[in-house]
């Protein structure tokens, strides 16, 4: 029996926990943030915000309805990483997480995961009521 399985870009272990997946997401996001850090003097804040939305946030949102219940520790790890990214991008190390999200016109990772689950639920209910 394997310790974990990698399927569709997600890692699930034999206890149905997503620790390895959360670590993988953090590693990918950190690599992209390091590239942004290297070019921070060349790229404007507005462009960094757009790069954050296009290249970093999709890692947090990919299959989020599956790993939403990954545990408090992993959720906190991902939120802390997103908060650090926003602090760097906005060069604001004193504001709260909510204020940082408001500045870039985003919502929290938790709210996005709930939103994605509700969309998936409504689509599945609609398709069961009106099959194609």
Secondary structure, DSSP 8 states (H G I E B T S, - for coil): --SEEEETTEEEETTS--HHHHHHHHHHHHHHHHHHHHTTTTS-HHHHHHHIIIIIHHHHHTTTTTSTTS-HHHHHHHHHHHHHHHHHHHT-SSS-HHHHHHHTT---HHHHHHHHHHHHHHHHHHHHHS--
